């Protein structure tokens, strides 16, 4: 995430947006994100985009979470930002 924020301030995508770092840091202070998740964006519906502060045993760090689902945040599913965004873009194009 550091590399991204060194390059851009925020990003608008057809399927969501990546927050400016100050907004991301503020969002990340809130429950249920704190202390494990950095909230760096959201889709155009109900899901926040999350990056764990530490990769899991498989090296996975990225996921999304639907705040209206009532579910807990599951573990990470993607190893890096590129694969995360690529899957979201593919889903957007196919739907």
MDTraj code that builds the backbone (N, CA, C; nanometers):
import mdtraj as md
import numpy as np

residues = "UNK UNK UNK UNK UNK UNK UNK UNK UNK UNK UNK UNK UNK UNK UNK UNK UNK UNK UNK UNK UNK UNK UNK UNK UNK UNK UNK UNK UNK UNK UNK UNK UNK UNK UNK UNK UNK UNK UNK UNK UNK UNK UNK UNK UNK UNK UNK UNK UNK UNK UNK UNK UNK UNK UNK UNK UNK UNK UNK UNK UNK UNK UNK UNK UNK UNK UNK UNK UNK UNK UNK UNK UNK UNK UNK UNK UNK UNK UNK UNK UNK UNK UNK UNK UNK UNK UNK UNK UNK UNK UNK UNK UNK UNK UNK".split()
xyz = np.array([
    [0.0820, -0.1183, 0.0000],
    [0.0000, 0.0000, 0.0000],
    [0.0872, 0.1259, 0.0000],
    [0.2053, 0.1166, 0.0592],
    [0.2935, 0.2333, 0.0627],
    [0.3286, 0.2783, -0.0789],
    [0.3595, 0.1820, -0.1659],
    [0.3942, 0.2148, -0.3037],
    [0.2799, 0.2831, -0.3768],
    [0.1580, 0.2372, -0.3530],
    [0.0415, 0.2989, -0.4165],
    [0.0280, 0.4438, -0.3723],
    [0.0344, 0.4665, -0.2419],
    [0.0146, 0.6018, -0.1898],
    [0.1324, 0.6949, -0.2190],
    [0.2462, 0.6400, -0.2569],
    [0.3565, 0.7247, -0.3034],
    [0.3296, 0.7749, -0.4442],
    [0.2421, 0.7037, -0.5172],
    [0.2146, 0.7336, -0.6571],
    [0.0864, 0.8139, -0.6773],
    [-0.0187, 0.7830, -0.6017],
    [-0.1492, 0.8471, -0.6204],
    [-0.2040, 0.8965, -0.4867],
    [-0.2945, 0.9930, -0.4951],
    [-0.3620, 1.0421, -0.3748],
    [-0.4866, 0.9607, -0.3446],
    [-0.5656, 0.9348, -0.4478],
    [-0.6835, 0.8503, -0.4392],
    [-0.7159, 0.8050, -0.5803],
    [-0.8000, 0.7006, -0.5926],
    [-0.8283, 0.6444, -0.7237],
    [-0.9780, 0.6173, -0.7360],
    [-1.0376, 0.6644, -0.8451],
    [-1.1758, 0.6319, -0.8790],
    [-1.1726, 0.5257, -0.9888],
    [-1.2387, 0.4146, -0.9647],
    [-1.2471, 0.3045, -1.0600],
    [-1.3935, 0.2827, -1.0963],
    [-1.4235, 0.2172, -1.2067],
    [-1.5640, 0.1916, -1.2411],
    [-1.6361, 0.1058, -1.1370],
    [-1.5621, 0.0276, -1.0608],
    [-1.6212, -0.0657, -0.9651],
    [-1.5957, -0.0269, -0.8194],
    [-1.5414, 0.0919, -0.7948],
    [-1.5171, 0.1370, -0.6576],
    [-1.4132, 0.2461, -0.6527],
    [-1.3642, 0.2715, -0.5317],
    [-1.2631, 0.3754, -0.5172],
    [-1.1642, 0.3405, -0.4082],
    [-1.0427, 0.3866, -0.4278],
    [-0.9385, 0.3763, -0.3262],
    [-0.9337, 0.5112, -0.2568],
    [-0.9489, 0.5085, -0.1254],
    [-0.9533, 0.6313, -0.0461],
    [-0.8201, 0.7044, -0.0446],
    [-0.8265, 0.8351, -0.0250],
    [-0.7069, 0.9119, 0.0090],
    [-0.6541, 0.8577, 0.1417],
    [-0.5247, 0.8652, 0.1621],
    [-0.4634, 0.8029, 0.2796],
    [-0.5201, 0.8578, 0.4102],
    [-0.5517, 0.9861, 0.4178],
    [-0.6066, 1.0398, 0.5431],
    [-0.7437, 0.9808, 0.5736],
    [-0.8259, 0.9603, 0.4724],
    [-0.9569, 0.8973, 0.4926],
    [-0.9384, 0.7510, 0.5312],
    [-0.8466, 0.6825, 0.4627],
    [-0.8202, 0.5416, 0.4933],
    [-0.7736, 0.5242, 0.6375],
    [-0.6859, 0.6100, 0.6822],
    [-0.6369, 0.6007, 0.8201],
    [-0.7492, 0.6246, 0.9206],
    [-0.8369, 0.7208, 0.8932],
    [-0.9500, 0.7469, 0.9833],
    [-1.0452, 0.6282, 0.9878],
    [-1.0811, 0.5746, 0.8691],
    [-1.1701, 0.4580, 0.8631],
    [-1.1108, 0.3392, 0.9382],
    [-0.9811, 0.3221, 0.9276],
    [-0.9141, 0.2071, 0.9867],
    [-0.9130, 0.2094, 1.1388],
    [-0.9373, 0.3245, 1.1981],
    [-0.9421, 0.3364, 1.3445],
    [-1.0703, 0.2783, 1.4024],
    [-1.1727, 0.2631, 1.3192],
    [-1.3051, 0.2204, 1.3652],
    [-1.3138, 0.0695, 1.3813],
    [-1.4038, 0.0269, 1.4686],
    [-1.4365, -0.1149, 1.4815],
    [-1.5236, -0.1506, 1.3627],
    [-1.5157, -0.2646, 1.3048],
    [-1.4394, -0.3818, 1.3439],
    [-1.3007, -0.3895, 1.2806],
    [-1.2550, -0.2822, 1.2187],
    [-1.1280, -0.2860, 1.1459],
    [-1.0072, -0.2837, 1.2384],
    [-1.0090, -0.1948, 1.3348],
    [-0.8966, -0.1799, 1.4270],
    [-0.8896, -0.3009, 1.5187],
    [-0.7785, -0.3591, 1.5419],
    [-0.6430, -0.3190, 1.5082],
    [-0.5823, -0.3954, 1.3901],
    [-0.6609, -0.4829, 1.3238],
    [-0.6023, -0.5762, 1.2273],
    [-0.6044, -0.5326, 1.0810],
    [-0.6956, -0.4423, 1.0459],
    [-0.7197, -0.4132, 0.9048],
    [-0.7021, -0.2660, 0.8701],
    [-0.6426, -0.2423, 0.7548],
    [-0.6319, -0.1096, 0.6950],
    [-0.7406, -0.1002, 0.5887],
    [-0.8321, -0.0054, 0.6029],
    [-0.9443, 0.0119, 0.5117],
    [-0.9023, 0.1105, 0.4034],
    [-0.8718, 0.0594, 0.2844],
    [-0.8162, 0.1468, 0.1817],
    [-0.9153, 0.1866, 0.0738],
    [-1.0368, 0.1310, 0.0772],
    [-1.1346, 0.1688, -0.0240],
    [-1.2663, 0.0973, -0.0052],
    [-1.3512, 0.1106, -0.1086],
    [-1.4814, 0.0449, -0.1047],
    [-1.5343, 0.0291, -0.2457],
    [-1.6261, -0.0653, -0.2615],
    [-1.6890, -0.0824, -0.3921],
    [-1.8063, 0.0156, -0.4034],
    [-1.8821, 0.0036, -0.5088],
    [-1.9952, 0.0952, -0.5301],
    [-2.1230, 0.0462, -0.4634],
    [-2.1125, -0.0532, -0.3766],
    [-2.2291, -0.1093, -0.3103],
    [-2.2126, -0.1034, -0.1587],
    [-2.1703, -0.2154, -0.0978],
    [-2.1689, -0.2235, 0.0483],
    [-2.0387, -0.2744, 0.1076],
    [-1.9378, -0.2977, 0.0262],
    [-1.8173, -0.3636, 0.0765],
    [-1.6979, -0.2695, 0.0886],
    [-1.6283, -0.2830, 0.2003],
    [-1.5023, -0.2122, 0.2216],
    [-1.3882, -0.2998, 0.1722],
    [-1.2846, -0.2371, 0.1208],
    [-1.1642, -0.3069, 0.0750],
    [-1.0608, -0.2996, 0.1862],
    [-1.0060, -0.4143, 0.2226],
    [-0.9203, -0.4243, 0.3404],
    [-0.7847, -0.4864, 0.3085],
    [-0.6849, -0.4404, 0.3809],
    [-0.5513, -0.4977, 0.3757],
    [-0.5099, -0.5248, 0.5202],
    [-0.4686, -0.6470, 0.5478],
    [-0.4239, -0.6772, 0.6833],
    [-0.2866, -0.6136, 0.7055],
    [-0.2590, -0.5792, 0.8284],
    [-0.1296, -0.5194, 0.8603],
    [-0.0167, -0.6215, 0.8512],
    [-0.0528, -0.7505, 0.8647],
    [0.0460, -0.8580, 0.8551],
    [-0.0120, -0.9722, 0.7721],
    [0.0581, -1.0182, 0.6679],
    [0.0076, -1.1306, 0.5872],
    [-0.0134, -1.2542, 0.6738],
    [-0.1086, -1.3392, 0.6330],
    [-0.1312, -1.4642, 0.7054],
    [-0.0254, -1.5686, 0.6657],
    [-0.0425, -1.6908, 0.7116],
    [0.0569, -1.7962, 0.6870],
    [0.0771, -1.8253, 0.5386],
    [-0.0259, -1.8024, 0.4581],
    [-0.0172, -1.8252, 0.3140],
    [0.0308, -1.7013, 0.2379],
    [0.0602, -1.5941, 0.3091],
    [0.1049, -1.4709, 0.2456],
    [-0.0075, -1.3847, 0.1922],
    [-0.1301, -1.4097, 0.2368],
    [-0.2471, -1.3350, 0.1903],
    [-0.2719, -1.2135, 0.2791],
    [-0.3055, -1.1012, 0.2161],
    [-0.3239, -0.9765, 0.2910],
    [-0.4517, -0.9010, 0.2574],
    [-0.5142, -0.9278, 0.1417],
    [-0.6245, -0.8448, 0.0935],
    [-0.7570, -0.9200, 0.0912],
    [-0.8643, -0.8469, 0.1219],
    [-0.9999, -0.9005, 0.1143],
    [-1.0975, -0.7845, 0.1065],
    [-1.2240, -0.8174, 0.0973],
    [-1.3292, -0.7163, 0.1109],
    [-1.4302, -0.7667, 0.2121],
    [-1.5094, -0.6734, 0.2660],
    [-1.6055, -0.7082, 0.3695],
    [-1.7325, -0.6273, 0.3490],
    [-1.8444, -0.6974, 0.3400],
    [-1.9762, -0.6355, 0.3261],
    [-2.0254, -0.5963, 0.4651],
    [-2.0262, -0.4670, 0.4922],
    [-2.0621, -0.4209, 0.6268],
    [-2.2090, -0.4430, 0.6599],
    [-2.2937, -0.4678, 0.5602],
    [-2.4350, -0.4931, 0.5871],
    [-2.4668, -0.6408, 0.6038],
    [-2.3680, -0.7271, 0.5860],
    [-2.3915, -0.8714, 0.5914],
    [-2.4178, -0.9222, 0.7323],
    [-2.3664, -0.8516, 0.8319],
    [-2.3772, -0.8998, 0.9686],
    [-2.2706, -1.0018, 1.0029],
    [-2.1874, -1.0393, 0.9066],
    [-2.0805, -1.1363, 0.9284],
    [-1.9545, -1.0687, 0.9798],
    [-1.8721, -1.1486, 1.0458],
    [-1.7396, -1.1029, 1.0854],
    [-1.6524, -1.0900, 0.9608],
    [-1.5443, -1.0172, 0.9720],
    [-1.4496, -1.0080, 0.8618],
    [-1.3761, -1.1404, 0.8515],
    [-1.3847, -1.2023, 0.7331],
    [-1.3119, -1.3270, 0.7091],
    [-1.1652, -1.2955, 0.6887],
    [-1.0857, -1.3977, 0.6765],
    [-0.9441, -1.3788, 0.6504],
    [-0.9185, -1.3259, 0.5108],
    [-0.7951, -1.2927, 0.4851],
    [-0.7544, -1.2405, 0.3551],
    [-0.7654, -1.3499, 0.2486],
    [-0.7854, -1.3062, 0.1227],
    [-0.8040, -1.3978, 0.0105],
    [-0.6995, -1.3763, -0.0987],
    [-0.6473, -1.2559, -0.1114],
    [-0.5513, -1.2219, -0.2165],
    [-0.4168, -1.1840, -0.1557],
    [-0.3075, -1.2150, -0.2274],
    [-0.1743, -1.1857, -0.1750],
    [-0.1281, -1.0417, -0.1966],
    [-0.1861, -0.9741, -0.2968],
    [-0.1379, -0.8396, -0.3287],
    [-0.2496, -0.7546, -0.3882],
    [-0.2256, -0.6256, -0.3930],
    [-0.3253, -0.5305, -0.4422],
    [-0.3592, -0.5568, -0.5880],
    [-0.2604, -0.5890, -0.6687],
    [-0.2841, -0.6110, -0.8110],
    [-0.3810, -0.7262, -0.8352],
    [-0.3598, -0.8398, -0.7707],
    [-0.4498, -0.9537, -0.7915],
    [-0.5889, -0.9248, -0.7356],
    [-0.5960, -0.8549, -0.6245],
    [-0.7245, -0.8148, -0.5664],
    [-0.8036, -0.7296, -0.6651],
    [-0.7421, -0.6227, -0.7145],
    [-0.8112, -0.5323, -0.8071],
    [-0.8426, -0.6003, -0.9401],
    [-0.7548, -0.6892, -0.9855],
    [-0.7803, -0.7606, -1.1109],
    [-0.9043, -0.8475, -1.0992],
    [-0.9199, -0.9186, -0.9884],
    [-1.0388, -1.0015, -0.9689],
    [-1.1648, -0.9161, -0.9596],
    [-1.1576, -0.8035, -0.8917],
    [-1.2739, -0.7152, -0.8832],
    [-1.3102, -0.6586, -1.0204],
    [-1.2087, -0.6228, -1.0985],
    [-1.2342, -0.5721, -1.2329],
    [-1.2972, -0.6819, -1.3197],
    [-1.2450, -0.8039, -1.3135],
    [-1.3003, -0.9149, -1.3907],
    [-1.4460, -0.9394, -1.3525],
    [-1.4762, -0.9369, -1.2248],
    [-1.6134, -0.9555, -1.1788],
    [-1.7037, -0.8438, -1.2308],
    [-1.6546, -0.7218, -1.2263],
    [-1.7306, -0.6069, -1.2770],
    [-1.7599, -0.6226, -1.4261],
    [-1.6601, -0.6606, -1.5039],
    [-1.6773, -0.6775, -1.6489],
    [-1.7730, -0.7908, -1.6803],
    [-1.7652, -0.8993, -1.6065],
    [-1.8489, -1.0174, -1.6332],
    [-1.9909, -1.0038, -1.5826],
    [-2.0167, -0.9075, -1.4981],
    [-2.1520, -0.8893, -1.4452],
    [-2.2099, -0.7600, -1.4940],
])
top = md.Topology()
chain = top.add_chain()
for i, resn in enumerate(residues, 1):
    res = top.add_residue(resn, chain, resSeq=i)
    for name in ("N", "CA", "C"):
        top.add_atom(name, md.element.get_by_symbol(name[0]), res)
traj = md.Trajectory(xyz[None], top)
